[in-house]
Amino acid sequence: MKPTDFRHHHRLRVRWAEVDMQKIVFNPHYLAYFDCAISDYWRALAMPYTAAMQRLGGDIFLRKTAVEFNASAEMDDRLDIGLRCDRIGTSSMTFVGGIFRGDRLLTAGELVYVFADPATQTSRPVPAPLRALIEAYEAGQPVTQVQTGDWAALGDAARALRTAVFIEEQGIARADEWDEADATAVHAVVTNLLGMPVATGRLLQQAPGEGRIGRMAVDRALRGSGVGRQLIQALQQAAFERGDRRIVLSAQRSAEGFYQRLGYVPEGAPYDEVGIAHIGMARSFENL
């Protein structure tokens, strides 16, 4: 078993509380490491777990685990947990994992989950959309798609995401969220292979040759998963194709680093907008 045997990797650092009197990781924590990798696996599939399970009409329960210990991890070790779905049966899913320090396999594991009714915990067949999503991911295929269009085409999905992120999560007043610009903007929505919208944003015409990206909303479970980058790239492409050579945006200070990694630089002093700290940012480009 090698790290290259896995598409999905979850990395963590051993904490003091996970080490026992022998100065090595106490054995139950290895199962917790695999559990962290499983949680991150759903994120890699662009699948907000709770909402997805409700959509699929079930939930996933652990049925069996097997762990083989080859060597011990110690405090401050940086570990790489590789994970893959090895088999999907009628109602069960078997995951195989390895915990590595560098290229050395410390622990191997097998975890069998059952898709079941959440109330009775009786097994149900793995839904075809979930099966297809997992198989696509393990085959190296994309697990999201981006649509760009007008409010008539994408408004329902964009509205649901913006309501969840801006109004319900961040407490922005409804009157401050909705404006007439939605009717003329280019909108983008990222959906997963279950058909669930997971990110949205819009592009306005700021001035001739200059676009403005705004209303960037990403499902909270998928922040840091790459869907925000995918969304920005789609909006940038739409701006470039209509002739824009510069894009400006108003970034929440908590997201400033995200935009900087995409080539945007701060402009002017920070300011407050709807009770949240913001800063203006911009990027010029000749090609994408």
Buried (B, 14 or more C-beta within 10 A) or exposed (E): BEBEEBBBBBEBEBEEEBBEEEEBBBEEBBBEBBBBBBEBBBBBBBBBBEBBBEBBEBBBBEBEBEBEEEEBBBBEBEBBBBBBBBEBEEBBBBBBBBBBBEEEBBBBBBBBBBBBEEEEEEBBEBBEBBBEBBEBBBEEEEBBEBBBBEBEEBBEBBBBBBBBBBBEEBEBEEEEBBEEBBEEBBBBBBBBBBEBBBBBBBBBBBEEEBBBBBBBBBBEBBBEBBBBBBBBBBBBBBBBEEEBEBBBBBBBEEBBEBBBEBBBEBEEEEEEEEEEEBBBBBBBEEEE
